């Protein structure tokens, strides 16, 4: 049984553009969602579902924070 994957802070360089920061945050959230999806569906451990939901909230927060930059 695999462990649930917790949030991994994306590595964003000090001089990164807003677009680069957006992509890094979205990628980190999607990786967390993907890493926990199977465990959540199979019901092996409630922590998988919790961490999947954390990934979804972080994705939603990223989209909200960068909304004005998105076309």
mmJSON file of the N, C-alpha and C atoms, coordinates in Angstrom:
{"data_MODEL":{"atom_site":{
"group_PDB":["ATOM","ATOM","ATOM","ATOM","ATOM","ATOM","ATOM","ATOM","ATOM","ATOM","ATOM","ATOM","ATOM","ATOM","ATOM","ATOM","ATOM","ATOM","ATOM","ATOM","ATOM","ATOM","ATOM","ATOM","ATOM","ATOM","ATOM","ATOM","ATOM","ATOM","ATOM","ATOM","ATOM","ATOM","ATOM","ATOM","ATOM","ATOM","ATOM","ATOM","ATOM","ATOM","ATOM","ATOM","ATOM","ATOM","ATOM","ATOM","ATOM","ATOM","ATOM","ATOM","ATOM","ATOM","ATOM","ATOM","ATOM","ATOM","ATOM","ATOM","ATOM","ATOM","ATOM","ATOM","ATOM","ATOM","ATOM","ATOM","ATOM","ATOM","ATOM","ATOM","ATOM","ATOM","ATOM","ATOM","ATOM","ATOM","ATOM","ATOM","ATOM","ATOM","ATOM","ATOM","ATOM","ATOM","ATOM","ATOM","ATOM","ATOM","ATOM","ATOM","ATOM","ATOM","ATOM","ATOM","ATOM","ATOM","ATOM","ATOM","ATOM","ATOM","ATOM","ATOM","ATOM","ATOM","ATOM","ATOM","ATOM","ATOM","ATOM","ATOM","ATOM","ATOM","ATOM","ATOM","ATOM","ATOM","ATOM","ATOM","ATOM","ATOM","ATOM","ATOM","ATOM","ATOM","ATOM","ATOM","ATOM","ATOM","ATOM","ATOM","ATOM","ATOM","ATOM","ATOM","ATOM","ATOM","ATOM","ATOM","ATOM","ATOM","ATOM","ATOM","ATOM","ATOM","ATOM","ATOM","ATOM","ATOM","ATOM","ATOM","ATOM","ATOM","ATOM","ATOM","ATOM","ATOM","ATOM","ATOM","ATOM","ATOM","ATOM","ATOM","ATOM","ATOM","ATOM","ATOM","ATOM","ATOM","ATOM","ATOM","ATOM","ATOM","ATOM","ATOM","ATOM","ATOM","ATOM","ATOM","ATOM","ATOM","ATOM","ATOM","ATOM","ATOM","ATOM","ATOM","ATOM","ATOM","ATOM","ATOM","ATOM","ATOM","ATOM","ATOM","ATOM","ATOM","ATOM","ATOM","ATOM","ATOM","ATOM","ATOM","ATOM","ATOM","ATOM","ATOM","ATOM","ATOM","ATOM","ATOM","ATOM"],
"id":[1,2,3,4,5,6,7,8,9,10,11,12,13,14,15,16,17,18,19,20,21,22,23,24,25,26,27,28,29,30,31,32,33,34,35,36,37,38,39,40,41,42,43,44,45,46,47,48,49,50,51,52,53,54,55,56,57,58,59,60,61,62,63,64,65,66,67,68,69,70,71,72,73,74,75,76,77,78,79,80,81,82,83,84,85,86,87,88,89,90,91,92,93,94,95,96,97,98,99,100,101,102,103,104,105,106,107,108,109,110,111,112,113,114,115,116,117,118,119,120,121,122,123,124,125,126,127,128,129,130,131,132,133,134,135,136,137,138,139,140,141,142,143,144,145,146,147,148,149,150,151,152,153,154,155,156,157,158,159,160,161,162,163,164,165,166,167,168,169,170,171,172,173,174,175,176,177,178,179,180,181,182,183,184,185,186,187,188,189,190,191,192,193,194,195,196,197,198,199,200,201,202,203,204,205,206,207,208,209,210,211,212,213],
"type_symbol":["N","C","C","N","C","C","N","C","C","N","C","C","N","C","C","N","C","C","N","C","C","N","C","C","N","C","C","N","C","C","N","C","C","N","C","C","N","C","C","N","C","C","N","C","C","N","C","C","N","C","C","N","C","C","N","C","C","N","C","C","N","C","C","N","C","C","N","C","C","N","C","C","N","C","C","N","C","C","N","C","C","N","C","C","N","C","C","N","C","C","N","C","C","N","C","C","N","C","C","N","C","C","N","C","C","N","C","C","N","C","C","N","C","C","N","C","C","N","C","C","N","C","C","N","C","C","N","C","C","N","C","C","N","C","C","N","C","C","N","C","C","N","C","C","N","C","C","N","C","C","N","C","C","N","C","C","N","C","C","N","C","C","N","C","C","N","C","C","N","C","C","N","C","C","N","C","C","N","C","C","N","C","C","N","C","C","N","C","C","N","C","C","N","C","C","N","C","C","N","C","C","N","C","C","N","C","C","N","C","C","N","C","C"],
"label_atom_id":["N","CA","C","N","CA","C","N","CA","C","N","CA","C","N","CA","C","N","CA","C","N","CA","C","N","CA","C","N","CA","C","N","CA","C","N","CA","C","N","CA","C","N","CA","C","N","CA","C","N","CA","C","N","CA","C","N","CA","C","N","CA","C","N","CA","C","N","CA","C","N","CA","C","N","CA","C","N","CA","C","N","CA","C","N","CA","C","N","CA","C","N","CA","C","N","CA","C","N","CA","C","N","CA","C","N","CA","C","N","CA","C","N","CA","C","N","CA","C","N","CA","C","N","CA","C","N","CA","C","N","CA","C","N","CA","C","N","CA","C","N","CA","C","N","CA","C","N","CA","C","N","CA","C","N","CA","C","N","CA","C","N","CA","C","N","CA","C","N","CA","C","N","CA","C","N","CA","C","N","CA","C","N","CA","C","N","CA","C","N","CA","C","N","CA","C","N","CA","C","N","CA","C","N","CA","C","N","CA","C","N","CA","C","N","CA","C","N","CA","C","N","CA","C","N","CA","C","N","CA","C","N","CA","C","N","CA","C","N","CA","C","N","CA","C","N","CA","C"],
"label_alt_id":[null,null,null,null,null,null,null,null,null,null,null,null,null,null,null,null,null,null,null,null,null,null,null,null,null,null,null,null,null,null,null,null,null,null,null,null,null,null,null,null,null,null,null,null,null,null,null,null,null,null,null,null,null,null,null,null,null,null,null,null,null,null,null,null,null,null,null,null,null,null,null,null,null,null,null,null,null,null,null,null,null,null,null,null,null,null,null,null,null,null,null,null,null,null,null,null,null,null,null,null,null,null,null,null,null,null,null,null,null,null,null,null,null,null,null,null,null,null,null,null,null,null,null,null,null,null,null,null,null,null,null,null,null,null,null,null,null,null,null,null,null,null,null,null,null,null,null,null,null,null,null,null,null,null,null,null,null,null,null,null,null,null,null,null,null,null,null,null,null,null,null,null,null,null,null,null,null,null,null,null,null,null,null,null,null,null,null,null,null,null,null,null,null,null,null,null,null,null,null,null,null,null,null,null,null,null,null,null,null,null,null,null,null],
"label_comp_id":["UNK","UNK","UNK","UNK","UNK","UNK","UNK","UNK","UNK","UNK","UNK","UNK","UNK","UNK","UNK","UNK","UNK","UNK","UNK","UNK","UNK","UNK","UNK","UNK","UNK","UNK","UNK","UNK","UNK","UNK","UNK","UNK","UNK","UNK","UNK","UNK","UNK","UNK","UNK","UNK","UNK","UNK","UNK","UNK","UNK","UNK","UNK","UNK","UNK","UNK","UNK","UNK","UNK","UNK","UNK","UNK","UNK","UNK","UNK","UNK","UNK","UNK","UNK","UNK","UNK","UNK","UNK","UNK","UNK","UNK","UNK","UNK","UNK","UNK","UNK","UNK","UNK","UNK","UNK","UNK","UNK","UNK","UNK","UNK","UNK","UNK","UNK","UNK","UNK","UNK","UNK","UNK","UNK","UNK","UNK","UNK","UNK","UNK","UNK","UNK","UNK","UNK","UNK","UNK","UNK","UNK","UNK","UNK","UNK","UNK","UNK","UNK","UNK","UNK","UNK","UNK","UNK","UNK","UNK","UNK","UNK","UNK","UNK","UNK","UNK","UNK","UNK","UNK","UNK","UNK","UNK","UNK","UNK","UNK","UNK","UNK","UNK","UNK","UNK","UNK","UNK","UNK","UNK","UNK","UNK","UNK","UNK","UNK","UNK","UNK","UNK","UNK","UNK","UNK","UNK","UNK","UNK","UNK","UNK","UNK","UNK","UNK","UNK","UNK","UNK","UNK","UNK","UNK","UNK","UNK","UNK","UNK","UNK","UNK","UNK","UNK","UNK","UNK","UNK","UNK","UNK","UNK","UNK","UNK","UNK","UNK","UNK","UNK","UNK","UNK","UNK","UNK","UNK","UNK","UNK","UNK","UNK","UNK","UNK","UNK","UNK","UNK","UNK","UNK","UNK","UNK","UNK","UNK","UNK","UNK","UNK","UNK","UNK"],
"label_asym_id":["A","A","A","A","A","A","A","A","A","A","A","A","A","A","A","A","A","A","A","A","A","A","A","A","A","A","A","A","A","A","A","A","A","A","A","A","A","A","A","A","A","A","A","A","A","A","A","A","A","A","A","A","A","A","A","A","A","A","A","A","A","A","A","A","A","A","A","A","A","A","A","A","A","A","A","A","A","A","A","A","A","A","A","A","A","A","A","A","A","A","A","A","A","A","A","A","A","A","A","A","A","A","A","A","A","A","A","A","A","A","A","A","A","A","A","A","A","A","A","A","A","A","A","A","A","A","A","A","A","A","A","A","A","A","A","A","A","A","A","A","A","A","A","A","A","A","A","A","A","A","A","A","A","A","A","A","A","A","A","A","A","A","A","A","A","A","A","A","A","A","A","A","A","A","A","A","A","A","A","A","A","A","A","A","A","A","A","A","A","A","A","A","A","A","A","A","A","A","A","A","A","A","A","A","A","A","A","A","A","A","A","A","A"],
"label_entity_id":["1","1","1","1","1","1","1","1","1","1","1","1","1","1","1","1","1","1","1","1","1","1","1","1","1","1","1","1","1","1","1","1","1","1","1","1","1","1","1","1","1","1","1","1","1","1","1","1","1","1","1","1","1","1","1","1","1","1","1","1","1","1","1","1","1","1","1","1","1","1","1","1","1","1","1","1","1","1","1","1","1","1","1","1","1","1","1","1","1","1","1","1","1","1","1","1","1","1","1","1","1","1","1","1","1","1","1","1","1","1","1","1","1","1","1","1","1","1","1","1","1","1","1","1","1","1","1","1","1","1","1","1","1","1","1","1","1","1","1","1","1","1","1","1","1","1","1","1","1","1","1","1","1","1","1","1","1","1","1","1","1","1","1","1","1","1","1","1","1","1","1","1","1","1","1","1","1","1","1","1","1","1","1","1","1","1","1","1","1","1","1","1","1","1","1","1","1","1","1","1","1","1","1","1","1","1","1","1","1","1","1","1","1"],
"label_seq_id":[1,1,1,2,2,2,3,3,3,4,4,4,5,5,5,6,6,6,7,7,7,8,8,8,9,9,9,10,10,10,11,11,11,12,12,12,13,13,13,14,14,14,15,15,15,16,16,16,17,17,17,18,18,18,19,19,19,20,20,20,21,21,21,22,22,22,23,23,23,24,24,24,25,25,25,26,26,26,27,27,27,28,28,28,29,29,29,30,30,30,31,31,31,32,32,32,33,33,33,34,34,34,35,35,35,36,36,36,37,37,37,38,38,38,39,39,39,40,40,40,41,41,41,42,42,42,43,43,43,44,44,44,45,45,45,46,46,46,47,47,47,48,48,48,49,49,49,50,50,50,51,51,51,52,52,52,53,53,53,54,54,54,55,55,55,56,56,56,57,57,57,58,58,58,59,59,59,60,60,60,61,61,61,62,62,62,63,63,63,64,64,64,65,65,65,66,66,66,67,67,67,68,68,68,69,69,69,70,70,70,71,71,71],
"pdbx_PDB_ins_code":[null,null,null,null,null,null,null,null,null,null,null,null,null,null,null,null,null,null,null,null,null,null,null,null,null,null,null,null,null,null,null,null,null,null,null,null,null,null,null,null,null,null,null,null,null,null,null,null,null,null,null,null,null,null,null,null,null,null,null,null,null,null,null,null,null,null,null,null,null,null,null,null,null,null,null,null,null,null,null,null,null,null,null,null,null,null,null,null,null,null,null,null,null,null,null,null,null,null,null,null,null,null,null,null,null,null,null,null,null,null,null,null,null,null,null,null,null,null,null,null,null,null,null,null,null,null,null,null,null,null,null,null,null,null,null,null,null,null,null,null,null,null,null,null,null,null,null,null,null,null,null,null,null,null,null,null,null,null,null,null,null,null,null,null,null,null,null,null,null,null,null,null,null,null,null,null,null,null,null,null,null,null,null,null,null,null,null,null,null,null,null,null,null,null,null,null,null,null,null,null,null,null,null,null,null,null,null,null,null,null,null,null,null],
"Cartn_x":[0.847,0.0,0.893,0.589,1.362,0.805,1.689,1.257,0.665,-0.222,-0.79,0.321,0.268,1.29,0.835,1.658,1.323,1.794,1.37,1.721,3.23,3.753,5.168,5.234,5.819,5.938,6.717,6.14,6.843,8.095,9.123,10.363,10.214,10.096,9.91,11.093,11.84,13.017,12.612,13.514,13.24,12.828,13.393,13.07,12.039,11.294,10.31,9.195,8.693,7.554,6.281,5.237,3.941,3.476,3.719,3.329,4.063,5.35,6.133,5.646,5.325,4.806,3.457,2.614,1.307,1.465,2.303,2.506,3.059,4.021,4.606,3.565,2.711,1.669,0.614,0.201,-0.784,-0.197,1.043,1.685,1.767,2.162,2.268,0.911,-0.126,-1.471,-1.939,-1.729,-2.155,-1.383,-0.096,0.694,0.17,-0.208,-0.754,-2.096,-2.933,-4.238,-4.038,-3.169,-2.921,-2.333,-1.409,-0.745,-1.709,-2.794,-3.724,-5.038,-5.256,-6.54,-6.849,-5.908,-6.162,-6.471,-5.677,-5.919,-7.27,-7.68,-8.983,-10.116,-9.997,-11.042,-11.137,-9.995,-9.99,-10.333,-10.331,-10.708,-9.735,-8.469,-7.465,-7.18,-7.195,-6.817,-7.488,-8.217,-8.894,-7.928,-6.662,-5.674,-5.505,-5.685,-5.608,-6.689,-7.89,-8.979,-8.699,-8.231,-7.913,-6.866,-5.795,-4.728,-5.178,-6.051,-6.62,-7.399,-8.186,-8.965,-8.056,-6.952,-5.983,-5.456,-5.125,-4.643,-5.68,-6.946,-8.014,-8.179,-8.104,-8.214,-7.053,-5.865,-4.697,-4.806,-5.316,-5.533,-6.548,-7.65,-8.681,-8.135,-7.338,-6.745,-5.783,-5.02,-4.091,-4.859,-5.904,-6.712,-7.335,-7.782,-8.369,-7.319,-6.133,-5.072,-4.549,-4.513,-3.968,-5.053,-6.285,-7.425,-7.223,-6.746,-6.612,-5.537,-4.645,-3.586,-3.991,-5.065,-5.486,-6.403,-6.264,-7.133,-8.306],
"Cartn_y":[-1.182,0.0,1.246,2.162,3.399,4.425,5.291,6.353,7.499,8.228,9.415,10.436,11.139,12.143,13.504,14.124,15.451,16.521,17.746,18.88,19.082,19.285,19.614,21.024,21.899,23.289,23.358,24.026,24.116,24.985,24.632,25.394,26.53,27.749,28.919,29.849,30.126,30.993,32.413,33.115,34.48,35.406,35.246,36.113,35.546,34.567,33.905,34.881,34.708,35.517,34.992,35.786,35.355,34.088,34.016,32.833,31.589,31.723,30.592,30.155,31.115,30.8,30.102,30.577,29.958,28.506,28.28,26.918,26.01,26.493,25.676,25.293,26.228,25.943,24.989,25.19,24.288,22.883,22.801,21.493,20.77,21.475,20.862,20.36,21.152,20.744,19.519,19.529,18.389,17.126,17.271,16.104,15.52,16.374,15.887,15.19,15.779,15.173,13.805,13.753,12.501,11.429,11.812,10.852,10.225,10.912,10.415,9.88,10.032,9.659,8.168,7.326,5.883,5.431,5.895,5.527,6.009,7.192,7.727,6.891,6.525,5.733,4.341,3.746,2.398,2.381,3.533,3.61,2.944,2.87,2.191,2.931,4.246,5.055,6.414,6.89,8.185,9.344,9.149,10.214,10.508,9.496,9.719,10.706,10.517,11.421,12.818,12.889,14.193,14.924,14.23,14.88,15.213,14.417,14.758,16.068,16.204,17.427,18.623,18.42,19.504,19.971,19.026,19.379,20.162,19.755,20.473,21.896,22.048,23.393,24.27,23.72,24.507,24.879,23.984,24.298,25.42,25.313,26.346,27.685,27.666,28.901,29.522,28.694,29.196,29.847,29.196,29.774,31.096,31.165,32.395,33.504,33.167,34.157,34.723,33.904,34.345,34.696,34.778,35.004,36.202,37.303,38.521,38.386,37.421,37.211,36.229,35.494,34.478,35.075,34.602,35.073,34.145],
"Cartn_z":[0.0,0.0,0.0,-0.872,-0.943,0.037,0.474,1.371,0.571,1.212,0.582,0.387,-0.714,-1.01,-0.522,0.31,0.822,-0.157,0.096,-0.751,-0.766,-1.967,-2.149,-2.721,-1.95,-2.371,-3.688,-4.695,-5.973,-5.836,-6.587,-6.594,-7.601,-7.086,-7.941,-7.712,-8.781,-8.685,-8.302,-7.649,-7.188,-8.335,-9.487,-10.621,-11.576,-11.134,-12.004,-12.381,-13.588,-14.031,-13.375,-13.46,-12.927,-13.632,-14.929,-15.689,-15.221,-14.941,-14.45,-13.064,-12.215,-10.884,-10.987,-11.888,-12.106,-12.535,-13.535,-14.046,-12.955,-12.179,-11.112,-10.075,-9.693,-8.702,-9.246,-10.48,-11.087,-11.21,-11.659,-11.811,-10.459,-9.414,-8.084,-7.599,-7.823,-7.392,-8.181,-9.491,-10.319,-9.971,-9.651,-9.257,-7.95,-7.014,-5.746,-5.964,-6.793,-7.096,-7.735,-8.738,-9.462,-8.548,-7.694,-6.81,-5.801,-5.485,-4.471,-5.035,-6.324,-6.919,-6.78,-7.11,-7.06,-5.64,-4.685,-3.29,-2.794,-3.243,-2.837,-3.417,-4.685,-5.344,-4.725,-4.419,-3.862,-2.373,-1.739,-0.34,0.606,0.21,1.036,2.341,2.268,3.425,3.252,4.238,4.101,3.856,4.191,3.975,2.482,1.639,0.185,-0.254,0.228,-0.116,0.426,1.651,2.246,1.402,1.044,0.276,-1.146,-1.725,-3.029,-2.923,-1.857,-1.651,-1.391,-0.691,-0.48,-1.836,-2.704,-4.043,-4.829,-4.732,-5.427,-4.891,-3.56,-2.974,-3.405,-3.454,-3.879,-5.357,-6.167,-7.584,-7.714,-7.0,-7.038,-6.544,-5.507,-4.979,-5.98,-6.659,-7.675,-8.817,-9.282,-10.367,-9.935,-8.707,-8.185,-8.064,-7.556,-7.34,-8.658,-9.699,-10.975,-11.981,-11.532,-12.426,-13.34,-12.809,-13.625,-14.702,-14.549,-15.544,-16.632,-16.393,-17.363,-18.418,-19.602,-20.691,-20.826],
"occupancy":[1.0,1.0,1.0,1.0,1.0,1.0,1.0,1.0,1.0,1.0,1.0,1.0,1.0,1.0,1.0,1.0,1.0,1.0,1.0,1.0,1.0,1.0,1.0,1.0,1.0,1.0,1.0,1.0,1.0,1.0,1.0,1.0,1.0,1.0,1.0,1.0,1.0,1.0,1.0,1.0,1.0,1.0,1.0,1.0,1.0,1.0,1.0,1.0,1.0,1.0,1.0,1.0,1.0,1.0,1.0,1.0,1.0,1.0,1.0,1.0,1.0,1.0,1.0,1.0,1.0,1.0,1.0,1.0,1.0,1.0,1.0,1.0,1.0,1.0,1.0,1.0,1.0,1.0,1.0,1.0,1.0,1.0,1.0,1.0,1.0,1.0,1.0,1.0,1.0,1.0,1.0,1.0,1.0,1.0,1.0,1.0,1.0,1.0,1.0,1.0,1.0,1.0,1.0,1.0,1.0,1.0,1.0,1.0,1.0,1.0,1.0,1.0,1.0,1.0,1.0,1.0,1.0,1.0,1.0,1.0,1.0,1.0,1.0,1.0,1.0,1.0,1.0,1.0,1.0,1.0,1.0,1.0,1.0,1.0,1.0,1.0,1.0,1.0,1.0,1.0,1.0,1.0,1.0,1.0,1.0,1.0,1.0,1.0,1.0,1.0,1.0,1.0,1.0,1.0,1.0,1.0,1.0,1.0,1.0,1.0,1.0,1.0,1.0,1.0,1.0,1.0,1.0,1.0,1.0,1.0,1.0,1.0,1.0,1.0,1.0,1.0,1.0,1.0,1.0,1.0,1.0,1.0,1.0,1.0,1.0,1.0,1.0,1.0,1.0,1.0,1.0,1.0,1.0,1.0,1.0,1.0,1.0,1.0,1.0,1.0,1.0,1.0,1.0,1.0,1.0,1.0,1.0,1.0,1.0,1.0,1.0,1.0,1.0],
"B_iso_or_equiv":[0.0,0.0,0.0,0.0,0.0,0.0,0.0,0.0,0.0,0.0,0.0,0.0,0.0,0.0,0.0,0.0,0.0,0.0,0.0,0.0,0.0,0.0,0.0,0.0,0.0,0.0,0.0,0.0,0.0,0.0,0.0,0.0,0.0,0.0,0.0,0.0,0.0,0.0,0.0,0.0,0.0,0.0,0.0,0.0,0.0,0.0,0.0,0.0,0.0,0.0,0.0,0.0,0.0,0.0,0.0,0.0,0.0,0.0,0.0,0.0,0.0,0.0,0.0,0.0,0.0,0.0,0.0,0.0,0.0,0.0,0.0,0.0,0.0,0.0,0.0,0.0,0.0,0.0,0.0,0.0,0.0,0.0,0.0,0.0,0.0,0.0,0.0,0.0,0.0,0.0,0.0,0.0,0.0,0.0,0.0,0.0,0.0,0.0,0.0,0.0,0.0,0.0,0.0,0.0,0.0,0.0,0.0,0.0,0.0,0.0,0.0,0.0,0.0,0.0,0.0,0.0,0.0,0.0,0.0,0.0,0.0,0.0,0.0,0.0,0.0,0.0,0.0,0.0,0.0,0.0,0.0,0.0,0.0,0.0,0.0,0.0,0.0,0.0,0.0,0.0,0.0,0.0,0.0,0.0,0.0,0.0,0.0,0.0,0.0,0.0,0.0,0.0,0.0,0.0,0.0,0.0,0.0,0.0,0.0,0.0,0.0,0.0,0.0,0.0,0.0,0.0,0.0,0.0,0.0,0.0,0.0,0.0,0.0,0.0,0.0,0.0,0.0,0.0,0.0,0.0,0.0,0.0,0.0,0.0,0.0,0.0,0.0,0.0,0.0,0.0,0.0,0.0,0.0,0.0,0.0,0.0,0.0,0.0,0.0,0.0,0.0,0.0,0.0,0.0,0.0,0.0,0.0,0.0,0.0,0.0,0.0,0.0,0.0],
"pdbx_formal_charge":[null,null,null,null,null,null,null,null,null,null,null,null,null,null,null,null,null,null,null,null,null,null,null,null,null,null,null,null,null,null,null,null,null,null,null,null,null,null,null,null,null,null,null,null,null,null,null,null,null,null,null,null,null,null,null,null,null,null,null,null,null,null,null,null,null,null,null,null,null,null,null,null,null,null,null,null,null,null,null,null,null,null,null,null,null,null,null,null,null,null,null,null,null,null,null,null,null,null,null,null,null,null,null,null,null,null,null,null,null,null,null,null,null,null,null,null,null,null,null,null,null,null,null,null,null,null,null,null,null,null,null,null,null,null,null,null,null,null,null,null,null,null,null,null,null,null,null,null,null,null,null,null,null,null,null,null,null,null,null,null,null,null,null,null,null,null,null,null,null,null,null,null,null,null,null,null,null,null,null,null,null,null,null,null,null,null,null,null,null,null,null,null,null,null,null,null,null,null,null,null,null,null,null,null,null,null,null,null,null,null,null,null,null],
"auth_seq_id":[1,1,1,2,2,2,3,3,3,4,4,4,5,5,5,6,6,6,7,7,7,8,8,8,9,9,9,10,10,10,11,11,11,12,12,12,13,13,13,14,14,14,15,15,15,16,16,16,17,17,17,18,18,18,19,19,19,20,20,20,21,21,21,22,22,22,23,23,23,24,24,24,25,25,25,26,26,26,27,27,27,28,28,28,29,29,29,30,30,30,31,31,31,32,32,32,33,33,33,34,34,34,35,35,35,36,36,36,37,37,37,38,38,38,39,39,39,40,40,40,41,41,41,42,42,42,43,43,43,44,44,44,45,45,45,46,46,46,47,47,47,48,48,48,49,49,49,50,50,50,51,51,51,52,52,52,53,53,53,54,54,54,55,55,55,56,56,56,57,57,57,58,58,58,59,59,59,60,60,60,61,61,61,62,62,62,63,63,63,64,64,64,65,65,65,66,66,66,67,67,67,68,68,68,69,69,69,70,70,70,71,71,71],
"auth_comp_id":["UNK","UNK","UNK","UNK","UNK","UNK","UNK","UNK","UNK","UNK","UNK","UNK","UNK","UNK","UNK","UNK","UNK","UNK","UNK","UNK","UNK","UNK","UNK","UNK","UNK","UNK","UNK","UNK","UNK","UNK","UNK","UNK","UNK","UNK","UNK","UNK","UNK","UNK","UNK","UNK","UNK","UNK","UNK","UNK","UNK","UNK","UNK","UNK","UNK","UNK","UNK","UNK","UNK","UNK","UNK","UNK","UNK","UNK","UNK","UNK","UNK","UNK","UNK","UNK","UNK","UNK","UNK","UNK","UNK","UNK","UNK","UNK","UNK","UNK","UNK","UNK","UNK","UNK","UNK","UNK","UNK","UNK","UNK","UNK","UNK","UNK","UNK","UNK","UNK","UNK","UNK","UNK","UNK","UNK","UNK","UNK","UNK","UNK","UNK","UNK","UNK","UNK","UNK","UNK","UNK","UNK","UNK","UNK","UNK","UNK","UNK","UNK","UNK","UNK","UNK","UNK","UNK","UNK","UNK","UNK","UNK","UNK","UNK","UNK","UNK","UNK","UNK","UNK","UNK","UNK","UNK","UNK","UNK","UNK","UNK","UNK","UNK","UNK","UNK","UNK","UNK","UNK","UNK","UNK","UNK","UNK","UNK","UNK","UNK","UNK","UNK","UNK","UNK","UNK","UNK","UNK","UNK","UNK","UNK","UNK","UNK","UNK","UNK","UNK","UNK","UNK","UNK","UNK","UNK","UNK","UNK","UNK","UNK","UNK","UNK","UNK","UNK","UNK","UNK","UNK","UNK","UNK","UNK","UNK","UNK","UNK","UNK","UNK","UNK","UNK","UNK","UNK","UNK","UNK","UNK","UNK","UNK","UNK","UNK","UNK","UNK","UNK","UNK","UNK","UNK","UNK","UNK","UNK","UNK","UNK","UNK","UNK","UNK"],
"auth_asym_id":["A","A","A","A","A","A","A","A","A","A","A","A","A","A","A","A","A","A","A","A","A","A","A","A","A","A","A","A","A","A","A","A","A","A","A","A","A","A","A","A","A","A","A","A","A","A","A","A","A","A","A","A","A","A","A","A","A","A","A","A","A","A","A","A","A","A","A","A","A","A","A","A","A","A","A","A","A","A","A","A","A","A","A","A","A","A","A","A","A","A","A","A","A","A","A","A","A","A","A","A","A","A","A","A","A","A","A","A","A","A","A","A","A","A","A","A","A","A","A","A","A","A","A","A","A","A","A","A","A","A","A","A","A","A","A","A","A","A","A","A","A","A","A","A","A","A","A","A","A","A","A","A","A","A","A","A","A","A","A","A","A","A","A","A","A","A","A","A","A","A","A","A","A","A","A","A","A","A","A","A","A","A","A","A","A","A","A","A","A","A","A","A","A","A","A","A","A","A","A","A","A","A","A","A","A","A","A","A","A","A","A","A","A"],
"auth_atom_id":["N","CA","C","N","CA","C","N","CA","C","N","CA","C","N","CA","C","N","CA","C","N","CA","C","N","CA","C","N","CA","C","N","CA","C","N","CA","C","N","CA","C","N","CA","C","N","CA","C","N","CA","C","N","CA","C","N","CA","C","N","CA","C","N","CA","C","N","CA","C","N","CA","C","N","CA","C","N","CA","C","N","CA","C","N","CA","C","N","CA","C","N","CA","C","N","CA","C","N","CA","C","N","CA","C","N","CA","C","N","CA","C","N","CA","C","N","CA","C","N","CA","C","N","CA","C","N","CA","C","N","CA","C","N","CA","C","N","CA","C","N","CA","C","N","CA","C","N","CA","C","N","CA","C","N","CA","C","N","CA","C","N","CA","C","N","CA","C","N","CA","C","N","CA","C","N","CA","C","N","CA","C","N","CA","C","N","CA","C","N","CA","C","N","CA","C","N","CA","C","N","CA","C","N","CA","C","N","CA","C","N","CA","C","N","CA","C","N","CA","C","N","CA","C","N","CA","C","N","CA","C","N","CA","C","N","CA","C","N","CA","C","N","CA","C","N","CA","C"],
"pdbx_PDB_model_num":[1,1,1,1,1,1,1,1,1,1,1,1,1,1,1,1,1,1,1,1,1,1,1,1,1,1,1,1,1,1,1,1,1,1,1,1,1,1,1,1,1,1,1,1,1,1,1,1,1,1,1,1,1,1,1,1,1,1,1,1,1,1,1,1,1,1,1,1,1,1,1,1,1,1,1,1,1,1,1,1,1,1,1,1,1,1,1,1,1,1,1,1,1,1,1,1,1,1,1,1,1,1,1,1,1,1,1,1,1,1,1,1,1,1,1,1,1,1,1,1,1,1,1,1,1,1,1,1,1,1,1,1,1,1,1,1,1,1,1,1,1,1,1,1,1,1,1,1,1,1,1,1,1,1,1,1,1,1,1,1,1,1,1,1,1,1,1,1,1,1,1,1,1,1,1,1,1,1,1,1,1,1,1,1,1,1,1,1,1,1,1,1,1,1,1,1,1,1,1,1,1,1,1,1,1,1,1,1,1,1,1,1,1]
}}}
